[in-house]
């Protein structure tokens, strides 16, 4: 039997056989990091019943809210962008998705007057008169915000815009998510508001993970916005409800 020294194994016949068995080395070109594929994926469209939204679909959508995502939902006027108003990163994402200046407050949707009261610092009589008369419905009430709300939600104004829409989908979503959600219109800032899911896809499709699609809302006007300061109130934006109709809340 022939015995080889360690040096012969490393540099001799055995080393040559080992080298010949290895594949040739290829130098790979450096590649720059590419965005994750999910960043460019279109939104998932999820059909839900506008009158009786399916509980398992609402629970699925609520999971996105709880994880800090922004989703598109129908209301009784236009579709809105919903996120957790107490989650700062989610709020920042709403501004990014919409291209909205952070100096403009984000409306918040509730599913009861009691829930709205928890978001207001004070509850003027005018607030209760209008809410009791027109909620749920196309009326947004602007009051001083509770300190529980992040200042960013108020556009650094300290005031919050509250609305209880007359729509089963947001009401069920708020219940499933365990709290109120944002309700700014689901469109690029400065672009037309959307009455159906396809219009949202055209404007924001790859910016949202999910859109709840309950068909066309048929809306032509947004909600009426009323600012309340103590006993004083004024119409900031006249929408579905005209000012003459609002005055009836104080005449009766």
KOLKOL-760219 format. One record per residue (C-alpha): residue number from 0; residue in one letter; x, z, y. Coordinates in pm, 1 decimal, always signed. Layout:
% residues N
    n  res        c1        c3        c2
  NUM    A         X         Z         Y
...
END
This chain:
% residues 252
    n  res        c1        c3        c2
    0    X      +0.0      +0.0      +0.0
    1    X    +138.5     -99.0    +341.2
    2    X    +132.4    +177.1    +601.2
    3    X    +114.8     +89.8    +972.8
    4    X    +243.2    +310.1   +1248.9
    5    X     +10.6    +420.3   +1535.3
    6    X    +187.9    +180.6   +1768.0
    7    X    +127.2    -113.4   +1535.0
    8    X    -245.0     -26.6   +1517.2
    9    X    -273.8     -19.7   +1894.8
   10    X     -69.3    -321.7   +1978.1
   11    X     -16.5    -509.7   +1655.5
   12    X    -230.2    -705.4   +1410.0
   13    X    -523.3    -459.2   +1404.9
   14    X    -540.0    -453.6   +1785.3
   15    X    -543.8    -833.0   +1793.4
   16    X    -830.7    -850.6   +1545.6
   17    X   -1027.8    -596.3   +1752.5
   18    X    -970.6    -785.2   +2076.2
   19    X   -1083.5   -1112.9   +1923.6
   20    X   -1408.5    -950.9   +1807.7
   21    X   -1511.8    -845.2   +2159.2
   22    X   -1725.8   -1082.3   +2370.3
   23    X   -1568.1   -1213.7   +2689.4
   24    X   -1630.9    -997.6   +2997.2
   25    X   -1869.7   -1143.6   +3253.4
   26    X   -1863.7   -1028.8   +3616.0
   27    X   -2223.1    -979.7   +3732.5
   28    X   -2303.9   -1052.4   +4097.5
   29    X   -2418.8    -757.6   +4305.6
   30    X   -2790.1    -758.2   +4382.0
   31    X   -2964.4    -596.2   +4674.2
   32    X   -3244.6    -350.7   +4598.9
   33    X   -3586.7    -511.8   +4579.7
   34    X   -3913.3    -336.1   +4671.5
   35    X   -4115.2    -199.8   +4385.3
   36    X   -4363.0    -452.2   +4250.1
   37    X   -4651.6    -212.3   +4317.0
   38    X   -4588.6    -237.8   +4693.0
   39    X   -4703.8    -599.4   +4682.0
   40    X   -4990.5    -562.6   +4439.6
   41    X   -5340.8    -632.4   +4571.7
   42    X   -5589.6    -348.8   +4586.9
   43    X   -5796.2    -265.8   +4280.9
   44    X   -6163.2    -347.1   +4347.9
   45    X   -6394.8     -99.8   +4179.2
   46    X   -6766.1    -185.0   +4174.5
   47    X   -6986.4    +118.4   +4237.3
   48    X   -7358.7    +157.3   +4284.5
   49    X   -7446.8    +212.4   +4652.4
   50    X   -7753.8    +424.6   +4569.0
   51    X   -7628.8    +615.0   +4262.1
   52    X   -7247.9    +594.1   +4243.6
   53    X   -7122.5    +645.6   +3889.9
   54    X   -6963.5    +994.2   +3858.9
   55    X   -6666.2    +880.1   +3649.8
   56    X   -6580.5    +611.1   +3906.3
   57    X   -6607.2    +858.2   +4192.8
   58    X   -6383.6   +1104.0   +4006.1
   59    X   -6131.8    +823.4   +3955.5
   60    X   -6134.4    +746.7   +4329.1
   61    X   -6110.8   +1115.6   +4420.0
   62    X   -5789.2   +1130.4   +4218.4
   63    X   -5630.2    +887.2   +4464.2
   64    X   -5735.5   +1108.7   +4757.6
   65    X   -5595.0   +1417.8   +4587.1
   66    X   -5263.3   +1240.6   +4525.4
   67    X   -5227.7   +1154.1   +4894.7
   68    X   -5331.1    +788.0   +4882.1
   69    X   -5549.2    +594.2   +5124.7
   70    X   -5846.9    +402.8   +4982.0
   71    X   -6125.4    +182.3   +5117.0
   72    X   -6485.4    +305.0   +5090.2
   73    X   -6828.6    +188.4   +5209.0
   74    X   -7033.9    +381.0   +5464.0
   75    X   -7371.7    +321.7   +5626.7
   76    X   -7203.3    +105.4   +5893.8
   77    X   -6864.5     -49.5   +5815.3
   78    X   -6616.4     +18.1   +5536.4
   79    X   -6369.7    +297.0   +5611.0
   80    X   -6021.3    +417.7   +5519.7
   81    X   -6035.6    +750.3   +5340.0
   82    X   -5758.5   +1004.3   +5288.6
   83    X   -5715.6   +1380.1   +5282.3
   84    X   -5720.7   +1492.7   +5650.2
   85    X   -5514.6   +1802.6   +5564.0
   86    X   -5231.9   +1599.4   +5406.0
   87    X   -4986.1   +1494.2   +5678.0
   88    X   -4817.7   +1222.0   +5472.8
   89    X   -5160.1   +1077.4   +5385.4
   90    X   -5256.7   +1079.3   +5753.4
   91    X   -4935.7    +899.9   +5846.3
   92    X   -5014.5    +642.4   +5580.4
   93    X   -5358.2    +578.3   +5736.2
   94    X   -5193.4    +498.1   +6068.2
   95    X   -4942.9    +270.6   +5893.0
   96    X   -5206.3     +85.5   +5689.9
   97    X   -5425.2     +24.3   +5992.1
   98    X   -5147.6     -31.0   +6245.7
   99    X   -5324.1    +221.7   +6465.4
  100    X   -5142.0    +408.5   +6745.5
  101    X   -5096.2    +773.2   +6652.6
  102    X   -5237.5    +873.5   +6989.6
  103    X   -5584.9    +775.8   +6867.3
  104    X   -5774.7   +1032.7   +6661.3
  105    X   -5899.1    +960.8   +6310.1
  106    X   -6271.7   +1022.9   +6251.5
  107    X   -6354.5   +1259.3   +5967.1
  108    X   -6647.5   +1217.4   +5729.7
  109    X   -6839.8   +1520.9   +5601.1
  110    X   -7136.0   +1563.1   +5368.2
  111    X   -7316.7   +1848.3   +5543.6
  112    X   -7354.8   +2011.7   +5883.8
  113    X   -7206.5   +2328.2   +5734.3
  114    X   -6890.5   +2141.1   +5637.6
  115    X   -6864.4   +1990.9   +5986.8
  116    X   -6891.3   +2336.0   +6144.8
  117    X   -6580.1   +2449.7   +5954.6
  118    X   -6380.1   +2174.8   +6127.3
  119    X   -6489.0   +2263.3   +6481.6
  120    X   -6346.4   +2543.8   +6693.1
  121    X   -6677.6   +2607.5   +6863.7
  122    X   -7022.6   +2478.8   +6779.9
  123    X   -7216.2   +2404.1   +7099.5
  124    X   -7595.4   +2390.3   +7096.0
  125    X   -7576.0   +2020.5   +7183.0
  126    X   -7377.8   +1958.8   +6864.7
  127    X   -7636.8   +2128.9   +6647.4
  128    X   -7927.2   +1956.8   +6824.7
  129    X   -7780.8   +1609.7   +6770.5
  130    X   -7655.3   +1677.3   +6418.3
  131    X   -7987.1   +1820.2   +6302.9
  132    X   -8173.2   +1522.4   +6450.1
  133    X   -7951.6   +1228.7   +6346.1
  134    X   -7738.7   +1338.0   +6049.3
  135    X   -7686.4   +1189.5   +5802.4
  136    X   -7663.5    +872.0   +6006.0
  137    X   -7459.8    +650.6   +6241.2
  138    X   -7363.4    +921.7   +6490.6
  139    X   -7010.7   +1052.7   +6551.1
  140    X   -6976.2   +1382.6   +6738.4
  141    X   -6650.3   +1470.5   +6914.3
  142    X   -6577.4   +1841.2   +6959.7
  143    X   -6279.6   +2075.1   +6982.1
  144    X   -6102.8   +2087.5   +6647.5
  145    X   -6027.3   +2394.7   +6444.3
  146    X   -5662.0   +2491.9   +6419.1
  147    X   -5691.4   +2427.0   +6043.8
  148    X   -5672.3   +2054.2   +6109.4
  149    X   -5330.3   +1895.5   +6164.4
  150    X   -5286.2   +1794.9   +6527.0
  151    X   -5194.1   +1441.8   +6413.8
  152    X   -5551.8   +1386.4   +6288.8
  153    X   -5678.6   +1449.4   +6640.3
  154    X   -5433.8   +1204.4   +6797.1
  155    X   -5266.3   +1511.8   +6950.7
  156    X   -5580.4   +1566.6   +7158.8
  157    X   -5706.1   +1881.0   +6987.1
  158    X   -6047.9   +1717.4   +6945.1
  159    X   -6204.4   +1590.1   +6624.8
  160    X   -6461.8   +1314.6   +6565.0
  161    X   -6706.9   +1418.8   +6292.4
  162    X   -6968.3   +1213.4   +6110.1
  163    X   -7202.0   +1258.4   +5815.8
  164    X   -7280.8    +900.8   +5702.8
  165    X   -7611.3    +816.2   +5539.6
  166    X   -7440.6    +672.6   +5232.1
  167    X   -7425.0    +803.6   +4876.3
  168    X   -7069.7    +683.9   +4803.8
  169    X   -6880.6    +883.4   +5070.0
  170    X   -7104.3   +1185.0   +5006.7
  171    X   -7015.5   +1179.5   +4636.3
  172    X   -6646.4   +1117.6   +4708.9
  173    X   -6628.9   +1415.6   +4945.3
  174    X   -6792.8   +1632.8   +4680.1
  175    X   -6552.3   +1514.8   +4409.6
  176    X   -6243.7   +1546.4   +4630.9
  177    X   -6343.9   +1898.5   +4729.8
  178    X   -6343.6   +1840.9   +5104.4
  179    X   -6389.1   +1597.9   +5393.7
  180    X   -6208.3   +1263.7   +5416.4
  181    X   -6098.0   +1039.4   +5699.3
  182    X   -6334.9    +761.2   +5799.6
  183    X   -6163.0    +526.9   +6042.5
  184    X   -6276.2    +166.2   +5997.8
  185    X   -6099.8     -27.5   +5720.7
  186    X   -5939.6    -304.1   +5922.8
  187    X   -5619.5    -385.5   +6103.2
  188    X   -5622.0    -235.5   +6450.6
  189    X   -5768.0    -489.9   +6692.0
  190    X   -5928.3    -697.5   +6414.2
  191    X   -6298.8    -715.4   +6319.4
  192    X   -6445.2    -427.1   +6118.9
  193    X   -6531.7    -505.7   +5757.6
  194    X   -6877.2    -502.0   +5601.8
  195    X   -6761.6    -583.5   +5247.6
  196    X   -6467.2    -530.2   +5015.7
  197    X   -6347.9    -891.9   +5025.7
  198    X   -6297.7    -872.3   +5401.2
  199    X   -6079.7    -564.8   +5349.1
  200    X   -5874.5    -749.6   +5087.9
  201    X   -5812.9   -1029.9   +5336.4
  202    X   -5687.2    -785.2   +5600.0
  203    X   -5539.3    -494.7   +5403.4
  204    X   -5534.5    -605.1   +5040.3
  205    X   -5175.1    -518.0   +4953.4
  206    X   -5171.7    -201.2   +5166.6
  207    X   -5432.8     -13.5   +4962.6
  208    X   -5431.4     +86.6   +4595.6
  209    X   -5810.9     +99.4   +4564.0
  210    X   -6130.8     -20.1   +4731.7
  211    X   -6471.4    +107.4   +4624.7
  212    X   -6696.3    -197.9   +4636.7
  213    X   -7068.2    -133.9   +4675.3
  214    X   -7152.2    -470.0   +4827.9
  215    X   -7208.4    -575.0   +5186.1
  216    X   -7328.0    -300.1   +5419.8
  217    X   -7506.1    -546.5   +5648.4
  218    X   -7381.5    -359.6   +5954.6
  219    X   -7353.9    -528.0   +6292.4
  220    X   -7280.0    -217.9   +6501.6
  221    X   -7057.3     +85.5   +6455.6
  222    X   -7172.6    +444.3   +6490.3
  223    X   -7252.1    +581.9   +6833.9
  224    X   -6986.6    +825.5   +6956.8
  225    X   -7083.8   +1129.0   +7163.2
  226    X   -6835.5   +1368.9   +7323.3
  227    X   -6954.9   +1726.9   +7360.2
  228    X   -6807.1   +1980.9   +7603.3
  229    X   -7003.3   +2304.1   +7596.9
  230    X   -7353.5   +2224.3   +7717.5
  231    X   -7251.0   +1881.0   +7845.3
  232    X   -7250.7   +1561.6   +7640.2
  233    X   -7186.7   +1196.1   +7710.8
  234    X   -7190.5    +871.5   +7516.0
  235    X   -6835.8    +741.9   +7468.2
  236    X   -6943.1    +437.2   +7266.3
  237    X   -7298.2    +317.8   +7220.8
  238    X   -7349.4    +179.9   +6873.3
  239    X   -7642.8    +187.2   +6633.1
  240    X   -7811.9    +472.9   +6820.4
  241    X   -7886.2    +403.6   +7189.0
  242    X   -7853.0    +682.4   +7445.2
  243    X   -8227.3    +681.1   +7503.4
  244    X   -8278.6    +773.5   +7138.7
  245    X   -8025.5   +1056.1   +7157.7
  246    X   -8207.3   +1215.6   +7450.7
  247    X   -8509.4   +1269.5   +7227.0
  248    X   -8312.4   +1539.1   +7043.2
  249    X   -8331.9   +1749.2   +7358.1
  250    X   -8687.5   +1660.8   +7457.7
  251    X   -8843.5   +1792.0   +7139.6
END
